[in-house]
Amino acid sequence: MMINKMTFKEIVEARRSIRKFDTEHAFKHETVEKALRLALLSPNSSNLQTWEFYRVKSADKLKLLSEACLNQGAARTASEMVVFVSRQDLWKQRANWNAQQIKNKIGERTELTKREKRGIHYYESMMKLFYDNSLWPLNSIIRQLVLAWRVVNGKPMMRFTRRNDSKVVSNKSLAIAAQTFMLAMKDQDYDTCPMEGFDSVWVRKILNLPKSADVSIIVVCGKGLPEGVTNERLRLSYDEVVFDV
Ligand SMILES: Cc1cc2nc3c(=O)[nH]c(=O)nc-3n(C[C@H](O)[C@H](O)[C@H](O)COP(=O)(O)O)c2cc1C
């Protein structure tokens, strides 16, 4: 049994985007499940978990998907690919799920705590203001009016009026989950490459996803070859991008 002695710092430092994997390696697919289980613990917006993860393992699907990934070397040699999909369209279902978790805790009790009342109100009513697009463009107009009212009264408010704003929210959570996943793979001595270089319409078709699903990022996985590291790790200096205010 391999005992991994890497510290968190070492894992972060060792992770690189790998462009060529060992196609002869007997990849342990169970490591992907372990890493995804950790990715599910990632922080996510309002705990809505508007995400889905599609594991692609079969040779024929991997070939199709690597074509959709513009035949990039990392995709062509990957042992497994995980497609991180944003399902912002499922916001209502997931909001109801969260409200239900609070109600399950309450059970038969008739006296609700302030926190419980606030939680149920948030998931059952407040969410609609931000995510409900069923009466578009009326939803946007309502949001703009609420925003204008807050601004006139000198109050802050999330500038959240367009349909694309909720798309961004969901994709942020997926990006965080992808990072948890990649570090968890590295912790198990495997390598990854995150990809946005793909044709999303092709990917949706290959995975049979509805139009409302948004392919966020594809993480290709495998045993990295030394030549899979194609460039030096260059970063702007700390002082150029970090500001004490
Ligand atoms: C959102 C995102 C999309 C990326 N898309 C691709 C891609 O399509 N193909 C690729 O080879 N690398 C892709 N990368 C990897 C970056 O090029 C890489 O992270 C960057 O050059 C830094 O290198 P490092 O990951 O080895 O530290 C992507 C990274 C991110 C975060």
The ligand as an SDF file (V2000), in Angstrom:
LIG
                    3D

 31 33  0  0  0  0  0  0  0  0999 V2000
  -10.5760   27.6350  -16.3440 C   0  0  0  0  0  0  0  0  0  0  0  0
   -9.3430   27.0020  -16.9170 C   0  0  0  0  0  0  0  0  0  0  0  0
   -9.3450   26.5490  -18.2290 C   0  0  0  0  0  0  0  0  0  0  0  0
   -8.2280   25.9260  -18.7670 C   0  0  0  0  0  0  0  0  0  0  0  0
   -8.2910   25.3900  -20.0330 N   0  0  0  0  0  0  0  0  0  0  0  0
   -7.2360   24.7120  -20.5110 C   0  0  0  0  0  0  0  0  0  0  0  0
   -7.3280   24.0530  -21.7580 C   0  0  0  0  0  0  0  0  0  0  0  0
   -8.3430   24.0660  -22.4440 O   0  0  0  0  0  0  0  0  0  0  0  0
   -6.2470   23.3720  -22.1790 N   0  0  0  0  0  0  0  0  0  0  0  0
   -5.0790   23.2980  -21.4620 C   0  0  0  0  0  0  0  0  0  0  0  0
   -4.1370   22.6560  -21.9100 O   0  0  0  0  0  0  0  0  0  0  0  0
   -4.9850   23.9010  -20.2600 N   0  0  0  0  0  0  0  0  0  0  0  0
   -6.0210   24.6020  -19.7700 C   0  0  0  0  0  0  0  0  0  0  0  0
   -5.9410   25.1820  -18.5290 N   0  0  0  0  0  0  0  0  0  0  0  0
   -4.7130   25.0560  -17.7290 C   0  0  0  0  0  0  0  0  0  0  0  0
   -3.9420   26.3650  -17.6310 C   0  0  0  0  0  0  0  0  0  0  0  0
   -3.3330   26.6520  -18.8610 O   0  0  0  0  0  0  0  0  0  0  0  0
   -2.9190   26.2310  -16.4940 C   0  0  0  0  0  0  0  0  0  0  0  0
   -3.6140   26.0580  -15.2830 O   0  0  0  0  0  0  0  0  0  0  0  0
   -1.9880   27.4420  -16.3810 C   0  0  0  0  0  0  0  0  0  0  0  0
   -1.1940   27.5740  -17.5170 O   0  0  0  0  0  0  0  0  0  0  0  0
   -1.0790   27.3220  -15.1450 C   0  0  0  0  0  0  0  0  0  0  0  0
   -0.3340   26.1260  -15.1470 O   0  0  0  0  0  0  0  0  0  0  0  0
   -0.4080   25.0500  -13.9710 P   0  0  0  0  0  0  0  0  0  0  0  0
   -1.8350   24.5910  -13.8670 O   0  0  0  0  0  0  0  0  0  0  0  0
    0.4990   23.9140  -14.3870 O   0  0  0  0  0  0  0  0  0  0  0  0
    0.0340   25.6850  -12.7040 O   0  0  0  0  0  0  0  0  0  0  0  0
   -7.0500   25.8030  -17.9830 C   0  0  0  0  0  0  0  0  0  0  0  0
   -7.0530   26.2790  -16.6640 C   0  0  0  0  0  0  0  0  0  0  0  0
   -8.1860   26.8590  -16.1370 C   0  0  0  0  0  0  0  0  0  0  0  0
   -8.1750   27.3040  -14.7000 C   0  0  0  0  0  0  0  0  0  0  0  0
  1  2  1  0
  2  3  1  0
  2 30  2  0
  3  4  2  0
  4  5  1  0
  4 28  1  0
  5  6  2  0
  6  7  1  0
  6 13  1  0
  7  8  2  0
  7  9  1  0
  9 10  1  0
 10 11  2  0
 10 12  1  0
 12 13  2  0
 13 14  1  0
 14 15  1  0
 14 28  1  0
 15 16  1  0
 16 17  1  0
 16 18  1  0
 18 19  1  0
 18 20  1  0
 20 21  1  0
 20 22  1  0
 22 23  1  0
 23 24  1  0
 24 25  2  0
 24 26  1  0
 24 27  1  0
 28 29  2  0
 29 30  1  0
 30 31  1  0
M  END
$$$$
